[in-house]
Amino acid sequence: MTSITFYGGVNEVGGNKVLVKDEDAKVFLDFGTSFTKKRNFYQEPLMKPKMFKELFKFNLLPEIEGLYFFSTSQPEIDGVFISHGHRDHSGYISFLKREIPVFCGETTKEILEGVFETQPRSYENNISGLKFKTFRTGDKIKIGSLTIEPVHCDHSIPGAYGFIIYTSSGSIVYTGDFRMHGKKPELTQDFVEKAEKAEPVALITEATNLTSGKVMSEKELKEKLKKSVKKTKELVLVNFALTDTDRLNSFYNVAEETGRKLVVTTKQAYLLKKLEKDKRLNLPKLRELTVFSREKKRVYRWEKEIIEQTETIDSASLAKKQNKYITILPFYSFQELLTIKPEPGSVFIHSSSEPFNEEQEVEYEKLENWLIAFGLPQYHLHVSGHIMPLELREVIERIKPKKVFPIHTEHPELFKKFMKDLKGEIEIVEHGKEYTLDKI
């Protein structure tokens, strides 16, 4: 008998933790942090989880024996498969028992190591000792009665995969996060083609963009960025997701084409260093960038390594050459504006997701207050990492699953109404409920 149990991604965007059991095998598909649920109970940095029983109590972690590093029981899970490096899909691997193998793409492994290494060490942020096993498209990983086939797809982070899981009851397709409008739609097309051929008994799909679909390609975004930068006489400040290498390339190319230089954060520079051996990503070299050096009381080893190897600029120097740079400035660095003192005519370009919950709206309000105080108008230019509703319909029509489990969405009922005329039964997922699959 094959079953699927959802311990995350239920009525929320992210936090995916999907347990697949089949005869003699148990694997998790993703093991992410449930940020939405976590914010319901905690306010960092003042209030954080202190005991593991809290995480179980609030369904932040599934209470499964032998799964975690603090358990003395033998592992009962045979492996964890990570679709990509975003924390809402991978953030809680830090809790896993070290004997349990973590399967992921090589690029994802580098991203996870790079991101975790640049964060303060805590029990929620420690992947040392994990047993990573990397894969690539074309591999088939055999675990007991299960065979898992990873297939690349396009997302707003490199190295993203969907999975086709062959079970004793037929195949299961898991999309992870994917899109058709990104820079490499051919990757997603490959995934959909293989999923269609697998004739799945079940499809587990993300459905993020049901209420916020905005169609724009990275090429269109780059052209709009270029127009905005060319019109700006002074400083261009920007912000986007640390791991969005497509966006990094867009800003780098716009900087080149407008006679400016891109200034990146030390964290972005460190991640680039981790990814530089992957030539397929076509990322700028560190020597082609300038690294922003903030004044800090404590400089970590990884920061010192980056600063010693790159050209750097501090706030005072940036203040004197404002029209020479496009500068990445995350919100946590906004106090540097007090030294930079942006000249009239400077702009801020926000190039990541719009706020989608109350807490982010509060933070966004603070960001806007800083921009208003320094006379910086804001442009919002972004390309979603998630598939649009009509394209998702087309994917489901093509794959023809017998059952569909929508996750990674706050609106499963909307999904069901929008897709109800398609073939295949749509299940509104409940947290912790075990769904059995009938044999084909």
Secondary structure as the mmCIF struct_conf table of DSSP 4:
data_model
#
loop_
_struct_conf.conf_type_id
_struct_conf.id
_struct_conf.beg_label_comp_id
_struct_conf.beg_label_asym_id
_struct_conf.beg_label_seq_id
_struct_conf.end_label_comp_id
_struct_conf.end_label_asym_id
_struct_conf.end_label_seq_id
STRN STRN1 THR A 2 PHE A 6
BEND BEND1 TYR A 7 ASN A 11
STRN STRN2 GLU A 12 GLU A 12
BEND BEND2 VAL A 13 GLY A 14
STRN STRN3 VAL A 18 ASP A 22
TURN_TY1_P TURN_TY1_P1 GLU A 23 ASP A 24
STRN STRN4 ALA A 25 LEU A 29
HELX_RH_AL_P HELX_RH_AL_P1 PHE A 35 PHE A 41
STRN STRN5 GLN A 43 GLN A 43
TURN_TY1_P TURN_TY1_P2 GLU A 44 LEU A 46
STRN STRN6 MET A 47 MET A 47
BEND BEND3 MET A 51 MET A 51
HELX_RH_AL_P HELX_RH_AL_P2 PHE A 52 LYS A 57
TURN_TY1_P TURN_TY1_P3 PHE A 58 ASN A 59
BEND BEND4 LEU A 60 LEU A 61
TURN_TY1_P TURN_TY1_P4 GLU A 65 GLY A 66
STRN STRN7 TYR A 68 TYR A 68
TURN_TY1_P TURN_TY1_P5 PHE A 69 PHE A 70
BEND BEND5 SER A 73 SER A 73
HELX_LH_PP_P HELX_LH_PP_P1 GLN A 74 PRO A 75
STRN STRN8 GLY A 79 PHE A 81
BEND BEND6 GLY A 85 GLY A 85
HELX_RH_AL_P HELX_RH_AL_P3 ARG A 87 SER A 90
HELX_RH_3T_P HELX_RH_3T_P1 GLY A 91 PHE A 95
STRN STRN9 LEU A 96 LEU A 96
TURN_TY1_P TURN_TY1_P6 ARG A 98 GLU A 99
BEND BEND7 ILE A 100 ILE A 100
STRN STRN10 PRO A 101 GLY A 105
HELX_RH_AL_P HELX_RH_AL_P4 GLU A 106 GLU A 117
TURN_TY1_P TURN_TY1_P7 THR A 118 THR A 118
BEND BEND8 GLN A 119 GLN A 119
STRN STRN11 SER A 122 SER A 122
TURN_TY1_P TURN_TY1_P8 TYR A 123 GLU A 124
STRN STRN12 ASN A 125 ASN A 125
TURN_TY1_P TURN_TY1_P9 SER A 128 GLY A 129
STRN STRN13 LYS A 131 PHE A 135
TURN_TY1_P TURN_TY1_P10 THR A 137 GLY A 138
STRN STRN14 ILE A 141 ILE A 143
TURN_TY1_P TURN_TY1_P11 GLY A 144 SER A 145
STRN STRN15 LEU A 146 HIS A 152
BEND BEND9 SER A 156 GLY A 159
STRN STRN16 TYR A 161 THR A 167
TURN_TY1_P TURN_TY1_P12 SER A 168 SER A 169
STRN STRN17 GLY A 170 TYR A 174
BEND BEND10 ASP A 177 ASP A 177
BEND BEND11 MET A 180 LYS A 183
HELX_RH_AL_P HELX_RH_AL_P5 PRO A 185 LYS A 197
TURN_TY1_P TURN_TY1_P13 ALA A 198 ALA A 198
BEND BEND12 VAL A 201 VAL A 201
STRN STRN18 ALA A 202 GLU A 206
TURN_TY1_P TURN_TY1_P14 THR A 208 ASN A 209
BEND BEND13 LEU A 210 THR A 211
HELX_RH_AL_P HELX_RH_AL_P6 GLU A 218 LYS A 231
BEND BEND14 GLU A 234 GLU A 234
STRN STRN19 VAL A 236 ASN A 239
TURN_TY1_P TURN_TY1_P15 LEU A 242 THR A 243
HELX_RH_AL_P HELX_RH_AL_P7 THR A 245 GLU A 257
TURN_TY1_P TURN_TY1_P16 THR A 258 GLY A 259
STRN STRN20 LYS A 261 VAL A 264
HELX_RH_AL_P HELX_RH_AL_P8 THR A 266 LEU A 275
TURN_TY1_P TURN_TY1_P17 GLU A 276 LYS A 277
HELX_RH_3T_P HELX_RH_3T_P2 LYS A 279 LEU A 281
HELX_LH_PP_P HELX_LH_PP_P2 LEU A 283 LYS A 285
HELX_RH_3T_P HELX_RH_3T_P3 LEU A 286 GLU A 288
BEND BEND15 LEU A 289 LEU A 289
STRN STRN21 THR A 290 PHE A 292
BEND BEND16 LYS A 297 LYS A 297
HELX_RH_AL_P HELX_RH_AL_P9 ARG A 301 GLN A 309
BEND BEND17 THR A 310 THR A 310
STRN STRN22 GLU A 311 ILE A 313
HELX_RH_AL_P HELX_RH_AL_P10 SER A 315 LYS A 320
HELX_RH_3T_P HELX_RH_3T_P4 GLN A 322 LYS A 324
STRN STRN23 TYR A 325 ILE A 328
HELX_RH_3T_P HELX_RH_3T_P5 PHE A 331 GLU A 336
HELX_RH_AL_P HELX_RH_AL_P11 LEU A 337 ILE A 340
HELX_LH_PP_P HELX_LH_PP_P3 PRO A 342 GLU A 343
TURN_TY1_P TURN_TY1_P18 PRO A 344 GLY A 345
STRN STRN24 VAL A 347 HIS A 350
BEND BEND18 SER A 352 SER A 352
HELX_LH_PP_P HELX_LH_PP_P4 SER A 353 PRO A 355
BEND BEND19 ASN A 357 ASN A 357
HELX_RH_AL_P HELX_RH_AL_P12 GLU A 358 ALA A 373
TURN_TY1_P TURN_TY1_P19 PHE A 374 GLY A 375
STRN STRN25 GLN A 378 HIS A 380
BEND BEND20 GLY A 385 HIS A 386
HELX_RH_AL_P HELX_RH_AL_P13 PRO A 389 ILE A 399
BEND BEND21 LYS A 402 LYS A 402
STRN STRN26 LYS A 403 ILE A 407
BEND BEND22 HIS A 408 HIS A 408
STRN STRN27 THR A 409 THR A 409
BEND BEND23 GLU A 410 GLU A 410
HELX_RH_AL_P HELX_RH_AL_P14 PRO A 412 MET A 419
TURN_TY1_P TURN_TY1_P20 LYS A 420 ASP A 421
BEND BEND24 LEU A 422 GLY A 424
STRN STRN28 GLU A 425 ILE A 426
HELX_LH_PP_P HELX_LH_PP_P5 GLU A 427 GLU A 427
TURN_TY1_P TURN_TY1_P21 HIS A 431 GLY A 432
STRN STRN29 GLU A 434 LEU A 437
#
